[in-house]
Amino acid sequence: MNVRLITAKPEKFAVSVVMALVLATAGLYKIVHAFDRLSEIEGIVSDVADTVSDHESRIESVESDVQDLQSERY
């Protein structure tokens, strides 16, 4: 049955194949673009994590300095 459809109307089959290829290409483009955006987001998250780590280190340093000053005071 499918063979008759293909041989009966080859132009429709060709149009269907071309449309399927166009849709597949568009889908692949969206997937690749999503991975690019994901990579950008991962970079931003990494930068934020580094900044948080730096701030935590500074807080620990200040807390240590405060404890040292308090121990010198008493």
LOLO-805655 format. One record per atom (N, C-alpha, C): atom name; x, y, z; residue number from 0. Coordinates in steps of 0.1 Angstrom, whole numbers. Layout:
<site 'CA',<X,Y,Z>,NUM>;
...
% end
This chain:
<site 'N',<8,-12,0>,0>;
<site 'CA',<0,0,0>,0>;
<site 'C',<9,13,0>,0>;
<site 'N',<19,13,8>,1>;
<site 'CA',<28,24,8>,1>;
<site 'C',<35,26,-5>,1>;
<site 'N',<38,15,-11>,2>;
<site 'CA',<46,15,-24>,2>;
<site 'C',<37,22,-34>,2>;
<site 'N',<24,19,-34>,3>;
<site 'CA',<15,25,-44>,3>;
<site 'C',<14,40,-41>,3>;
<site 'N',<14,44,-29>,4>;
<site 'CA',<13,59,-26>,4>;
<site 'C',<25,66,-31>,4>;
<site 'N',<37,60,-29>,5>;
<site 'CA',<49,66,-33>,5>;
<site 'C',<50,67,-49>,5>;
<site 'N',<46,56,-55>,6>;
<site 'CA',<47,56,-70>,6>;
<site 'C',<35,64,-76>,6>;
<site 'N',<24,65,-69>,7>;
<site 'CA',<13,72,-75>,7>;
<site 'C',<15,87,-74>,7>;
<site 'N',<21,92,-63>,8>;
<site 'CA',<23,107,-62>,8>;
<site 'C',<37,109,-57>,8>;
<site 'N',<47,108,-65>,9>;
<site 'CA',<61,110,-60>,9>;
<site 'C',<64,124,-56>,9>;
<site 'N',<57,134,-62>,10>;
<site 'CA',<59,148,-58>,10>;
<site 'C',<55,150,-43>,10>;
<site 'N',<44,144,-39>,11>;
<site 'CA',<39,145,-25>,11>;
<site 'C',<49,138,-16>,11>;
<site 'N',<54,127,-20>,12>;
<site 'CA',<64,120,-12>,12>;
<site 'C',<77,128,-10>,12>;
<site 'N',<81,134,-21>,13>;
<site 'CA',<93,143,-21>,13>;
<site 'C',<91,155,-12>,13>;
<site 'N',<79,161,-13>,14>;
<site 'CA',<76,172,-4>,14>;
<site 'C',<76,168,11>,14>;
<site 'N',<71,156,13>,15>;
<site 'CA',<70,151,27>,15>;
<site 'C',<85,149,32>,15>;
<site 'N',<93,143,24>,16>;
<site 'CA',<107,141,28>,16>;
<site 'C',<114,154,31>,16>;
<site 'N',<112,163,22>,17>;
<site 'CA',<119,176,24>,17>;
<site 'C',<114,183,36>,17>;
<site 'N',<101,183,39>,18>;
<site 'CA',<95,189,51>,18>;
<site 'C',<101,182,63>,18>;
<site 'N',<102,168,63>,19>;
<site 'CA',<107,161,74>,19>;
<site 'C',<122,165,77>,19>;
<site 'N',<129,167,66>,20>;
<site 'CA',<143,171,68>,20>;
<site 'C',<144,185,73>,20>;
<site 'N',<136,194,69>,21>;
<site 'CA',<135,208,74>,21>;
<site 'C',<132,208,89>,21>;
<site 'N',<122,200,93>,22>;
<site 'CA',<118,200,107>,22>;
<site 'C',<129,193,115>,22>;
<site 'N',<135,183,110>,23>;
<site 'CA',<146,177,117>,23>;
<site 'C',<158,186,119>,23>;
<site 'N',<161,194,109>,24>;
<site 'CA',<172,204,110>,24>;
<site 'C',<168,215,120>,24>;
<site 'N',<156,219,119>,25>;
<site 'CA',<152,230,129>,25>;
<site 'C',<152,224,143>,25>;
<site 'N',<148,212,145>,26>;
<site 'CA',<149,206,158>,26>;
<site 'C',<163,204,163>,26>;
<site 'N',<172,200,154>,27>;
<site 'CA',<187,199,158>,27>;
<site 'C',<192,213,162>,27>;
<site 'N',<189,223,154>,28>;
<site 'CA',<193,237,157>,28>;
<site 'C',<189,241,171>,28>;
<site 'N',<176,238,174>,29>;
<site 'CA',<171,242,187>,29>;
<site 'C',<179,235,198>,29>;
<site 'N',<182,222,196>,30>;
<site 'CA',<189,214,206>,30>;
<site 'C',<203,220,208>,30>;
<site 'N',<210,223,197>,31>;
<site 'CA',<224,228,198>,31>;
<site 'C',<223,242,204>,31>;
<site 'N',<214,250,201>,32>;
<site 'CA',<212,263,207>,32>;
<site 'C',<210,262,222>,32>;
<site 'N',<202,252,226>,33>;
<site 'CA',<199,250,240>,33>;
<site 'C',<212,246,248>,33>;
<site 'N',<220,237,241>,34>;
<site 'CA',<233,233,248>,34>;
<site 'C',<242,245,249>,34>;
<site 'N',<242,254,239>,35>;
<site 'CA',<250,266,240>,35>;
<site 'C',<246,275,252>,35>;
<site 'N',<233,277,253>,36>;
<site 'CA',<228,285,264>,36>;
<site 'C',<231,278,278>,36>;
<site 'N',<230,264,278>,37>;
<site 'CA',<233,257,290>,37>;
<site 'C',<248,259,294>,37>;
<site 'N',<256,259,284>,38>;
<site 'CA',<271,262,287>,38>;
<site 'C',<273,276,292>,38>;
<site 'N',<266,286,287>,39>;
<site 'CA',<267,299,292>,39>;
<site 'C',<262,300,307>,39>;
<site 'N',<251,293,310>,40>;
<site 'CA',<245,293,323>,40>;
<site 'C',<255,286,333>,40>;
<site 'N',<261,275,328>,41>;
<site 'CA',<271,268,337>,41>;
<site 'C',<282,277,340>,41>;
<site 'N',<287,285,330>,42>;
<site 'CA',<298,295,333>,42>;
<site 'C',<294,305,343>,42>;
<site 'N',<281,310,342>,43>;
<site 'CA',<276,320,352>,43>;
<site 'C',<276,314,366>,43>;
<site 'N',<270,302,367>,44>;
<site 'CA',<269,295,380>,44>;
<site 'C',<283,293,386>,44>;
<site 'N',<292,289,377>,45>;
<site 'CA',<306,287,382>,45>;
<site 'C',<312,300,388>,45>;
<site 'N',<310,311,381>,46>;
<site 'CA',<315,324,385>,46>;
<site 'C',<308,328,399>,46>;
<site 'N',<295,326,400>,47>;
<site 'CA',<288,329,412>,47>;
<site 'C',<293,320,424>,47>;
<site 'N',<296,307,421>,48>;
<site 'CA',<301,299,431>,48>;
<site 'C',<315,303,436>,48>;
<site 'N',<323,307,426>,49>;
<site 'CA',<337,313,430>,49>;
<site 'C',<335,325,439>,49>;
<site 'N',<326,334,435>,50>;
<site 'CA',<324,346,443>,50>;
<site 'C',<319,343,457>,50>;
<site 'N',<310,334,458>,51>;
<site 'CA',<305,330,471>,51>;
<site 'C',<317,324,480>,51>;
<site 'N',<325,316,473>,52>;
<site 'CA',<336,310,480>,52>;
<site 'C',<346,320,485>,52>;
<site 'N',<348,330,477>,53>;
<site 'CA',<357,341,481>,53>;
<site 'C',<351,349,493>,53>;
<site 'N',<338,352,492>,54>;
<site 'CA',<332,359,503>,54>;
<site 'C',<332,351,516>,54>;
<site 'N',<330,338,515>,55>;
<site 'CA',<331,329,527>,55>;
<site 'C',<345,329,533>,55>;
<site 'N',<355,329,525>,56>;
<site 'CA',<369,330,530>,56>;
<site 'C',<371,343,537>,56>;
<site 'N',<366,354,531>,57>;
<site 'CA',<368,367,537>,57>;
<site 'C',<361,368,551>,57>;
<site 'N',<348,362,551>,58>;
<site 'CA',<341,362,564>,58>;
<site 'C',<348,354,574>,58>;
<site 'N',<354,343,571>,59>;
<site 'CA',<362,335,580>,59>;
<site 'C',<374,342,585>,59>;
<site 'N',<380,349,576>,60>;
<site 'CA',<392,357,579>,60>;
<site 'C',<388,368,589>,60>;
<site 'N',<377,375,586>,61>;
<site 'CA',<373,386,595>,61>;
<site 'C',<369,380,609>,61>;
<site 'N',<362,369,609>,62>;
<site 'CA',<358,363,622>,62>;
<site 'C',<371,359,630>,62>;
<site 'N',<381,354,623>,63>;
<site 'CA',<393,350,630>,63>;
<site 'C',<400,363,635>,63>;
<site 'N',<400,374,628>,64>;
<site 'CA',<406,386,632>,64>;
<site 'C',<398,392,644>,64>;
<site 'N',<385,391,644>,65>;
<site 'CA',<377,395,656>,65>;
<site 'C',<380,387,668>,65>;
<site 'N',<382,374,667>,66>;
<site 'CA',<385,365,678>,66>;
<site 'C',<399,369,683>,66>;
<site 'N',<408,371,674>,67>;
<site 'CA',<422,375,679>,67>;
<site 'C',<421,388,687>,67>;
<site 'N',<414,398,682>,68>;
<site 'CA',<413,411,688>,68>;
<site 'C',<406,409,702>,68>;
<site 'N',<396,401,702>,69>;
<site 'CA',<389,399,715>,69>;
<site 'C',<398,392,725>,69>;
<site 'N',<406,382,721>,70>;
<site 'CA',<415,376,730>,70>;
<site 'C',<426,385,735>,70>;
<site 'N',<431,394,727>,71>;
<site 'CA',<441,404,731>,71>;
<site 'C',<435,414,741>,71>;
<site 'N',<422,417,739>,72>;
<site 'CA',<415,427,747>,72>;
<site 'C',<413,422,761>,72>;
<site 'N',<411,409,763>,73>;
<site 'CA',<408,403,776>,73>;
<site 'C',<421,397,782>,73>;
% end
